[in-house]
Amino acid sequence: MSRRCSVTHEMVQAMTWKQARTEATTLMTGLPPLPRPWRIEDLCAALAERRGRPLLLHELDLAALPFGLWYFDGERDHVISRAGTTGYHRDHIVLHEICHMLAGHNTGPATADGDDMAARVIAAAVASPHTNAQEELAEAFATMVLKQARKRPPGGEFEQRASAVFGAA
Ligand SMILES: [Zn+2]
């Protein structure tokens, strides 16, 4: 048996998370100073100004999609979160999508006929599926930004999953 076989799945995953955190730290340097008091809308406004590109937040009932989505329509960035999510959970979703935006995980504008946002959103999701590494980076980014903003998960199911992954590190 070679040495490599003794590397467990958990160890590989831990290394991946470490790399995700390192990349997320680099991406966080592209953010404006975090607003105090914390408001995700204020961060988005400052980020849009810094990038010189409008950034619009939307809520949409996304039965077909997991939590959120980012797309660029050629002029403006759109971040969509699932309608009904609030507080830490919504902030986490928005930051996750902002990470995809800053990292350029989607290329090219979403194309769909007409101005129907739901159609554009679905077209964008289908056109640019993310890799596991990209998802891990986005999760790390969102968790780290909220930690820096001193926002704590309220202890719901989603937040417990995130904190279980990142532990106290
Ligand atoms: Zn994602």
Residues whose N, C-alpha, C, O or C-beta is under 5 A from the ligand:
A	BS01	ZN	H130 E135 A138
